[in-house]
Amino acid sequence: MQFQSLVNTIRMMSLVALVAATLPGKPAYASQQDVGRQLFDEQCASCHGSNGKGGIGLPLSRLSVIQSLTDDYIRYTIRKGRPGRLMPAFSSLEESQVDALVAYMRSWGAVRLVKDGASHFKGDAAIGESLYKESCAMCHGDTLSGSVEGTGVTFSRKRSLPVMPPALNNPAFQDAISDQALLHVIQEGRAGTPMPAFKSTLTHQDTHHIIAYIRSQKKTASTSVLEDEPLTLFADSPYGFDETVKRIQEAVRSNNFRVFPRRYLEQGLADEFAINQHQVIIRFCNFNKLYGALKIEPRLGTILPCKLTVIEKQDGSVQLVYANVKVLASLFNNDRLKEVFQEIEQSYNDILDEATL
């Protein structure tokens, strides 16, 4: 009887909690923030850092940053990403998930210094071009692409800035941000980031001219992502699995790359005793080339070292899987990487040719 009484009490307490949770007036923001925090950790933290403190991406949780972002800007950026940059589009997220991400980000700074809604200023793009070159090009580049030598996330090597400046000519950036938001950021800057305040040197009208120039450059924005090109390429091996792996490793070494210990494709994703050992990733690197490439673009660390995956299919045939270097190159929006990616692509081709002869 005592046990049954305890069970009934627990049921009643659960029912009371359920009813209380659905009563009108109960704020849903806290639960939204919990969901948003989990989504941010899963989808965003790898670039924007834990708790939005910054990394390859902008330090979103800095007050000077989050308070300058409108909810519309955040939602659009999540949905559309930045074509030609590393920021992907999360078009598959449900609306409630996007709302949860916005709620979580607002917990860093609820005060919004820029309101949602479109606002258009009148300015002279020709005057703005001259002002832009004087005040903005040093960081955002002559072509507004944000490609500045040495930008990155760590302090292990010399670079110009601790974070990558946004590509102001990017179509998705321009569609996301309002003139009012641009005015605010230019005038007030973003404390704690390399973006200074120009309110003491540029009048509002000067800023209107710069904004007009930025808007005029949207049509020339880089949209070099090869949408019709696959991100992954495939090649067939005429040899068996073990022989293919051996020949790939030999070819990698003969092309002056160091081979890292192999990893199974399913490693960390399946029980160690159930891993398919005929699916392996061969990782390799030339450190001299690596350091030279990272000096130009530290964000390359997100796709290195080079990899070739060897897979034995059910019919016994062997397939090689590797990255489409042309598509990867288009993500960085950095013309100085052209030669680097040409070398990487040639290395893949040489290794594949040698290993599958």
BASE-973737 format. One record per residue (C-alpha): residue number from 1; x, y negated, z. Coordinates in Angstrom, 3 decimals. Each point is the difference from the previous one (the first is absolute). Layout:
<atoms>
+-----+----------+----------+----------+
! num !       c1 !       c2 !       c3 !
+-----+----------+----------+----------+
! NUM !        X !        Y !        Z !
...
+-----+----------+----------+----------+
</atoms>
This chain:
<atoms>
+-----+----------+----------+----------+
! num !       c1 !       c2 !       c3 !
+-----+----------+----------+----------+
!   1 !    0.000 !    0.000 !    0.000 !
!   2 !    2.806 !   -2.406 !    0.877 !
!   3 !    1.687 !    0.744 !   -3.345 !
!   4 !   -3.250 !   -0.612 !   -1.929 !
!   5 !   -0.521 !   -3.238 !    1.899 !
!   6 !    3.489 !   -1.150 !   -0.978 !
!   7 !   -0.668 !    0.826 !   -3.667 !
!   8 !   -3.267 !   -1.970 !    0.087 !
!   9 !    1.789 !   -2.984 !    1.571 !
!  10 !    2.688 !    0.007 !   -2.727 !
!  11 !   -2.681 !    0.184 !   -2.701 !
!  12 !   -1.856 !   -2.933 !    1.546 !
!  13 !    3.188 !   -2.093 !    0.231 !
!  14 !    0.791 !    0.761 !   -3.649 !
!  15 !   -3.521 !   -0.987 !   -1.043 !
!  16 !    0.227 !   -3.272 !    1.944 !
!  17 !    3.355 !   -0.776 !   -1.652 !
!  18 !   -1.420 !    0.759 !   -3.450 !
!  19 !   -2.996 !   -2.250 !    0.541 !
!  20 !    2.180 !   -2.789 !    1.389 !
!  21 !    2.256 !    0.214 !   -3.039 !
!  22 !   -2.923 !   -0.639 !   -2.338 !
!  23 !   -1.645 !   -2.837 !    1.925 !
!  24 !   -0.238 !   -3.361 !   -1.842 !
!  25 !    2.642 !   -2.523 !    0.919 !
!  26 !    2.815 !    2.463 !    0.580 !
!  27 !    3.076 !   -1.368 !   -1.852 !
!  28 !    1.306 !    2.380 !   -2.677 !
!  29 !    3.245 !   -1.945 !   -0.431 !
!  30 !    1.981 !    2.066 !    2.527 !
!  31 !   -0.831 !    3.274 !   -1.703 !
!  32 !    0.693 !   -1.588 !   -3.378 !
!  33 !    3.404 !   -1.062 !    1.257 !
!  34 !    0.756 !    3.549 !    1.149 !
!  35 !   -0.882 !    1.372 !   -3.434 !
!  36 !    1.907 !   -2.835 !   -1.644 !
!  37 !    3.088 !    0.651 !    2.103 !
!  38 !    0.027 !    3.638 !   -1.048 !
!  39 !   -0.489 !   -0.915 !   -3.659 !
!  40 !    2.740 !   -2.615 !    0.191 !
!  41 !    2.441 !    2.480 !    1.536 !
!  42 !   -0.825 !    2.532 !   -2.720 !
!  43 !   -0.177 !   -2.263 !   -3.048 !
!  44 !    1.824 !   -3.272 !    0.699 !
!  45 !    2.667 !    0.348 !    2.708 !
!  46 !    2.581 !    1.620 !   -2.277 !
!  47 !    0.419 !   -3.367 !   -1.758 !
!  48 !   -1.421 !   -2.583 !    2.419 !
!  49 !    1.443 !    1.592 !    3.135 !
!  50 !   -1.507 !    1.291 !    3.208 !
!  51 !   -2.598 !   -2.448 !    1.309 !
!  52 !    0.543 !   -2.081 !   -3.136 !
!  53 !    3.405 !   -1.275 !    1.125 !
!  54 !    1.381 !    0.134 !   -3.516 !
!  55 !    2.324 !    2.111 !   -2.096 !
!  56 !    0.121 !    0.213 !   -3.754 !
!  57 !   -3.323 !   -1.794 !    0.143 !
!  58 !   -1.013 !   -3.246 !    1.660 !
!  59 !   -0.074 !   -0.185 !    3.841 !
!  60 !   -3.783 !   -0.238 !    0.065 !
!  61 !   -0.390 !   -0.215 !    3.766 !
!  62 !    1.986 !   -3.228 !    0.343 !
!  63 !   -2.457 !   -2.703 !    0.976 !
!  64 !    1.238 !   -2.309 !   -2.742 !
!  65 !   -0.801 !    2.734 !   -2.523 !
!  66 !   -3.244 !    1.589 !    1.195 !
!  67 !   -1.581 !   -3.364 !    0.813 !
!  68 !    0.682 !   -1.183 !   -3.553 !
!  69 !   -1.729 !    3.017 !   -1.580 !
!  70 !   -3.733 !   -0.040 !   -0.631 !
!  71 !   -2.088 !    3.144 !    0.334 !
!  72 !   -0.752 !   -0.224 !   -3.729 !
!  73 !    3.719 !   -0.074 !   -0.770 !
!  74 !    0.677 !    3.055 !    2.172 !
!  75 !   -2.894 !    1.977 !   -1.488 !
!  76 !    0.954 !   -0.842 !   -3.580 !
!  77 !    3.640 !    0.889 !    0.606 !
!  78 !   -0.907 !    3.358 !    1.521 !
!  79 !   -2.345 !    0.801 !   -2.881 !
!  80 !    2.107 !   -1.252 !   -2.921 !
!  81 !    3.564 !    0.154 !    1.265 !
!  82 !    2.670 !   -1.823 !   -1.977 !
!  83 !    0.503 !    1.491 !   -3.489 !
!  84 !    3.691 !    0.009 !   -0.844 !
!  85 !    0.983 !   -0.117 !    3.670 !
!  86 !    0.282 !    2.640 !    2.716 !
!  87 !   -3.360 !   -0.883 !    1.553 !
!  88 !   -2.433 !    2.695 !   -1.225 !
!  89 !   -3.749 !   -0.343 !   -0.455 !
!  90 !   -2.080 !    1.894 !    2.579 !
!  91 !   -3.103 !    0.148 !   -2.156 !
!  92 !   -1.120 !    3.324 !    1.492 !
!  93 !   -0.503 !   -1.394 !    3.506 !
!  94 !   -3.600 !   -0.330 !    1.104 !
!  95 !   -1.323 !   -3.476 !    0.742 !
!  96 !   -0.239 !    0.863 !    3.695 !
!  97 !    3.685 !    0.967 !   -0.012 !
!  98 !    1.007 !   -3.296 !   -1.591 !
!  99 !   -2.119 !   -1.810 !    2.611 !
! 100 !    1.788 !    1.987 !    2.713 !
! 101 !    3.415 !   -0.998 !   -1.352 !
! 102 !   -1.048 !   -3.662 !   -0.052 !
! 103 !   -1.318 !    0.288 !    3.574 !
! 104 !    3.267 !    1.537 !    1.190 !
! 105 !    2.097 !   -2.642 !   -1.730 !
! 106 !   -2.176 !   -2.730 !    1.496 !
! 107 !    0.919 !    1.310 !    3.461 !
! 108 !    3.460 !   -1.471 !   -0.650 !
! 109 !   -1.411 !   -3.477 !   -0.489 !
! 110 !   -3.726 !   -0.632 !    0.002 !
! 111 !    0.345 !   -3.697 !   -0.793 !
! 112 !   -0.137 !   -0.606 !   -3.756 !
! 113 !    1.623 !   -3.224 !   -1.178 !
! 114 !   -1.323 !    0.465 !   -3.529 !
! 115 !   -3.665 !    0.674 !   -0.730 !
! 116 !   -1.367 !    2.491 !   -2.513 !
! 117 !   -1.379 !   -1.379 !   -3.229 !
! 118 !    1.337 !   -1.472 !   -3.223 !
! 119 !    1.393 !   -3.499 !   -0.155 !
! 120 !    1.728 !   -1.515 !   -3.025 !
! 121 !    2.322 !   -2.981 !    0.052 !
! 122 !    0.821 !   -2.267 !   -2.903 !
! 123 !    3.669 !   -0.282 !   -0.797 !
! 124 !    2.436 !   -0.524 !   -2.843 !
! 125 !    1.823 !    3.240 !   -0.863 !
! 126 !    2.826 !   -1.883 !   -1.759 !
! 127 !    0.752 !   -2.007 !    3.156 !
! 128 !   -0.477 !    3.154 !    2.051 !
! 129 !    2.634 !    1.871 !   -2.027 !
! 130 !    2.650 !   -2.555 !    0.916 !
! 131 !   -1.029 !    0.059 !    3.678 !
! 132 !   -0.064 !    3.797 !   -0.012 !
! 133 !    3.553 !    0.232 !   -1.336 !
! 134 !    1.184 !   -2.422 !    2.678 !
! 135 !   -1.756 !    1.582 !    2.970 !
! 136 !   -1.100 !    3.567 !   -0.781 !
! 137 !    2.117 !    1.666 !   -2.683 !
! 138 !    2.856 !    0.754 !    2.384 !
! 139 !   -2.105 !    2.740 !    1.613 !
! 140 !   -2.829 !    0.734 !   -2.414 !
! 141 !    2.159 !   -0.073 !   -3.118 !
! 142 !   -0.043 !   -2.128 !   -3.141 !
! 143 !   -2.634 !    2.297 !   -1.504 !
! 144 !   -2.079 !    0.174 !    3.240 !
! 145 !    0.695 !    3.744 !    0.194 !
! 146 !    1.473 !   -0.059 !    3.508 !
! 147 !    3.136 !    1.838 !   -1.149 !
! 148 !    2.797 !   -1.364 !    2.158 !
! 149 !    3.327 !    1.795 !    0.302 !
! 150 !    0.508 !    1.999 !    3.157 !
! 151 !   -3.497 !   -0.121 !    1.436 !
! 152 !   -0.941 !    2.970 !    2.127 !
! 153 !   -0.904 !    1.243 !    3.428 !
! 154 !    3.162 !    0.936 !    1.902 !
! 155 !    2.984 !   -2.054 !    1.091 !
! 156 !    2.541 !    2.665 !   -0.998 !
! 157 !    1.076 !   -1.878 !   -3.115 !
! 158 !    0.232 !   -3.589 !   -1.203 !
! 159 !   -3.182 !   -1.350 !   -1.516 !
! 160 !   -1.721 !   -3.328 !   -0.508 !
! 161 !   -3.237 !    0.481 !    1.954 !
! 162 !   -1.377 !    2.484 !    2.564 !
! 163 !   -3.232 !    0.608 !   -1.939 !
! 164 !   -0.890 !    0.013 !   -3.675 !
! 165 !   -1.668 !   -3.283 !   -1.047 !
! 166 !   -3.352 !    0.527 !   -1.723 !
! 167 !   -0.172 !   -0.119 !   -3.779 !
! 168 !   -2.070 !   -3.140 !   -0.408 !
! 169 !   -0.750 !    0.810 !   -3.640 !
! 170 !   -1.489 !    3.398 !    0.834 !
! 171 !   -3.613 !    0.105 !   -1.250 !
! 172 !   -1.310 !    1.846 !    3.058 !
! 173 !    1.732 !   -2.462 !    2.337 !
! 174 !   -1.508 !   -2.944 !   -1.829 !
! 175 !   -3.456 !    1.578 !   -0.029 !
! 176 !    0.227 !    0.701 !    3.736 !
! 177 !    1.217 !   -3.356 !    1.269 !
! 178 !   -1.925 !   -3.274 !   -0.044 !
! 179 !    1.431 !   -3.432 !   -0.728 !
! 180 !   -0.737 !   -0.935 !    3.614 !
! 181 !    2.062 !    2.932 !    1.267 !
! 182 !    2.899 !   -0.914 !   -2.298 !
! 183 !   -0.195 !   -3.587 !    1.234 !
! 184 !    0.095 !    1.156 !    3.624 !
! 185 !    3.002 !    2.310 !   -0.461 !
! 186 !    2.006 !   -2.560 !   -1.964 !
! 187 !   -0.750 !   -2.816 !    2.437 !
! 188 !    0.235 !    1.932 !    3.280 !
! 189 !    2.402 !    2.775 !   -0.937 !
! 190 !    0.089 !    3.281 !    1.885 !
! 191 !    1.960 !   -0.176 !    3.239 !
! 192 !    2.196 !    3.038 !    0.540 !
! 193 !    0.359 !    0.645 !   -3.734 !
! 194 !    2.242 !   -1.647 !   -2.619 !
! 195 !   -2.970 !   -2.081 !   -1.221 !
! 196 !    0.575 !   -3.585 !    1.265 !
! 197 !   -2.533 !   -2.783 !    0.458 !
! 198 !    0.091 !   -2.674 !   -2.691 !
! 199 !   -2.450 !   -2.431 !    1.580 !
! 200 !    2.791 !   -2.472 !    0.736 !
! 201 !    1.304 !   -0.022 !   -3.581 !
! 202 !   -3.032 !    0.772 !   -2.179 !
! 203 !   -3.251 !   -1.930 !    0.091 !
! 204 !   -3.327 !    1.756 !   -0.492 !
! 205 !   -0.073 !   -1.332 !   -3.548 !
! 206 !    3.504 !    1.374 !   -0.624 !
! 207 !   -1.234 !    3.355 !    1.227 !
! 208 !   -3.042 !   -0.211 !   -2.283 !
! 209 !    2.397 !   -0.439 !   -2.923 !
! 210 !    2.028 !    3.053 !    1.081 !
! 211 !   -3.169 !    2.064 !    0.349 !
! 212 !   -1.073 !   -1.077 !   -3.489 !
! 213 !    3.355 !    1.170 !   -1.335 !
! 214 !   -0.241 !    3.328 !    1.830 !
! 215 !   -3.489 !    0.539 !   -1.413 !
! 216 !    1.233 !   -0.804 !   -3.501 !
! 217 !    2.532 !    2.824 !    0.207 !
! 218 !   -2.512 !    2.769 !    0.669 !
! 219 !   -0.250 !    0.842 !   -3.699 !
! 220 !    3.723 !    0.747 !   -0.100 !
! 221 !   -0.043 !    2.131 !    3.139 !
! 222 !    1.748 !    3.325 !   -0.120 !
! 223 !   -2.408 !    2.866 !   -0.497 !
! 224 !    2.636 !    2.480 !   -1.057 !
! 225 !   -1.401 !    3.025 !    1.785 !
! 226 !   -0.312 !    2.633 !   -2.699 !
! 227 !   -3.598 !    0.995 !    0.641 !
! 228 !   -0.050 !    2.584 !   -2.791 !
! 229 !    3.240 !    1.599 !    1.151 !
! 230 !   -0.103 !    2.844 !    2.567 !
! 231 !    1.888 !   -0.539 !    3.249 !
! 232 !    1.285 !    3.594 !   -0.109 !
! 233 !    1.673 !    1.807 !   -2.886 !
! 234 !    0.361 !    3.739 !   -0.644 !
! 235 !    2.520 !    2.187 !   -1.805 !
! 236 !    0.148 !    3.758 !   -0.494 !
! 237 !    3.037 !    2.072 !    0.880 !
! 238 !    0.957 !    2.994 !   -2.159 !
! 239 !    1.517 !    1.701 !    3.041 !
! 240 !   -1.328 !    1.700 !    3.112 !
! 241 !   -0.484 !   -1.861 !    3.261 !
! 242 !    3.331 !    0.767 !    1.702 !
! 243 !    2.003 !   -0.581 !   -3.166 !
! 244 !   -1.787 !   -3.305 !   -0.614 !
! 245 !    0.744 !   -1.233 !    3.513 !
! 246 !    3.652 !    1.002 !   -0.389 !
! 247 !    0.336 !   -1.715 !   -3.383 !
! 248 !   -1.707 !   -3.197 !    1.238 !
! 249 !    2.408 !   -0.238 !    2.945 !
! 250 !    3.006 !    0.585 !   -2.248 !
! 251 !   -1.211 !   -2.618 !   -2.478 !
! 252 !   -0.570 !   -2.501 !    2.793 !
! 253 !    3.552 !    0.469 !    1.293 !
! 254 !    1.531 !   -0.201 !   -3.479 !
! 255 !   -1.696 !   -3.392 !   -0.424 !
! 256 !    1.761 !   -1.328 !    3.134 !
! 257 !   -2.927 !    0.291 !    2.398 !
! 258 !    0.034 !    1.467 !    3.486 !
! 259 !   -2.585 !    2.714 !    0.600 !
! 260 !   -1.885 !   -0.118 !    3.314 !
! 261 !   -1.311 !    3.143 !    1.717 !
! 262 !   -3.046 !    1.242 !   -1.868 !
! 263 !   -3.479 !   -0.426 !    1.432 !
! 264 !   -3.044 !    2.111 !   -0.661 !
! 265 !   -2.877 !   -1.877 !   -1.573 !
! 266 !   -2.400 !    1.115 !    2.744 !
! 267 !    2.453 !   -0.603 !    2.851 !
! 268 !   -1.754 !   -1.772 !    2.842 !
! 269 !   -3.384 !    0.538 !   -1.651 !
! 270 !   -0.480 !    3.727 !    0.610 !
! 271 !    0.939 !    2.634 !    2.545 !
! 272 !    3.720 !    0.711 !   -0.368 !
! 273 !   -0.677 !    3.704 !   -0.562 !
! 274 !   -2.546 !   -0.751 !   -2.743 !
! 275 !    2.108 !   -2.455 !   -2.024 !
! 276 !    0.391 !    0.826 !   -3.684 !
! 277 !    3.771 !    0.300 !   -0.367 !
! 278 !   -0.220 !   -0.150 !   -3.787 !
! 279 !   -0.915 !   -3.695 !    0.105 !
! 280 !    3.052 !   -2.053 !    0.941 !
! 281 !    1.039 !   -3.647 !   -0.165 !
! 282 !    3.593 !   -0.651 !   -1.057 !
! 283 !    1.109 !   -3.407 !    1.284 !
! 284 !    3.153 !   -1.714 !   -1.236 !
! 285 !    1.784 !   -3.341 !    0.149 !
! 286 !    3.050 !   -1.893 !   -1.247 !
! 287 !    0.840 !   -2.272 !    2.931 !
! 288 !    2.057 !   -2.516 !   -1.984 !
! 289 !   -2.901 !   -0.532 !   -2.379 !
! 290 !   -2.431 !    0.024 !    2.917 !
! 291 !    1.698 !   -2.854 !    1.860 !
! 292 !    0.283 !   -2.048 !   -3.180 !
! 293 !   -3.703 !    0.469 !   -0.721 !
! 294 !   -1.049 !   -0.784 !    3.576 !
! 295 !    1.996 !   -3.217 !   -0.103 !
! 296 !   -2.163 !   -1.101 !   -2.912 !
! 297 !   -3.260 !    1.357 !    1.417 !
! 298 !   -0.175 !    1.555 !    3.498 !
! 299 !   -3.589 !    1.096 !   -0.655 !
! 300 !    1.476 !    2.767 !   -2.150 !
! 301 !    0.461 !    1.864 !    3.255 !
! 302 !   -3.696 !    0.881 !   -0.189 !
! 303 !    0.551 !    2.290 !   -2.997 !
! 304 !    3.515 !    1.317 !    0.574 !
! 305 !    1.772 !    2.402 !    0.047 !
! 306 !   -0.637 !    1.453 !   -3.443 !
! 307 !   -2.001 !    3.227 !   -0.020 !
! 308 !   -0.777 !    2.932 !   -2.272 !
! 309 !   -2.607 !    2.527 !    1.079 !
! 310 !    0.262 !    3.576 !   -1.252 !
! 311 !   -3.246 !    2.003 !    0.033 !
! 312 !   -0.546 !    3.620 !   -0.959 !
! 313 !   -3.539 !    0.404 !   -1.285 !
! 314 !   -2.210 !    3.054 !    0.443 !
! 315 !    0.933 !    1.398 !   -3.395 !
! 316 !    3.696 !   -0.132 !    0.918 !
! 317 !    0.858 !   -2.988 !   -2.199 !
! 318 !    2.000 !   -2.829 !    1.560 !
! 319 !   -0.887 !   -3.674 !   -0.213 !
! 320 !    2.026 !   -3.079 !    0.903 !
! 321 !   -1.793 !   -3.029 !    1.441 !
! 322 !    1.565 !   -3.454 !    0.261 !
! 323 !   -0.891 !   -3.694 !    0.193 !
! 324 !   -0.737 !   -2.114 !   -3.059 !
! 325 !    2.751 !   -2.569 !    0.423 !
! 326 !   -1.642 !   -2.498 !   -2.388 !
! 327 !   -3.099 !   -0.201 !    2.188 !
! 328 !    2.047 !   -0.289 !    3.195 !
! 329 !    2.029 !   -2.823 !   -1.555 !
! 330 !   -3.165 !   -1.948 !   -0.773 !
! 331 !   -1.029 !   -0.018 !    3.669 !
! 332 !    2.867 !   -2.197 !    1.158 !
! 333 !   -0.543 !   -3.005 !   -2.276 !
! 334 !    3.749 !   -0.663 !    0.010 !
! 335 !    1.663 !   -0.489 !   -3.392 !
! 336 !    3.440 !    0.499 !    1.539 !
! 337 !   -0.871 !    3.654 !    0.569 !
! 338 !   -0.307 !    0.777 !   -3.702 !
! 339 !    3.544 !    1.360 !   -0.295 !
! 340 !   -0.305 !    1.908 !    3.281 !
! 341 !   -3.113 !    1.859 !   -1.119 !
! 342 !    1.481 !    0.677 !   -3.422 !
! 343 !    2.903 !    1.738 !    1.745 !
! 344 !   -2.365 !    1.981 !    2.238 !
! 345 !   -2.075 !    1.082 !   -2.990 !
! 346 !    3.111 !    1.029 !   -1.926 !
! 347 !    1.238 !    2.003 !    2.996 !
! 348 !   -3.284 !    1.914 !    0.165 !
! 349 !    0.174 !    0.728 !   -3.734 !
! 350 !    3.635 !    1.155 !    0.173 !
! 351 !   -0.683 !    2.295 !    2.953 !
! 352 !   -3.097 !    1.492 !   -1.602 !
! 353 !    1.736 !    0.540 !   -3.340 !
! 354 !    2.962 !    1.686 !    1.645 !
! 355 !   -2.094 !    2.180 !    2.306 !
! 356 !   -2.471 !    1.234 !   -2.608 !
! 357 !    2.380 !    0.682 !   -2.943 !
+-----+----------+----------+----------+
</atoms>
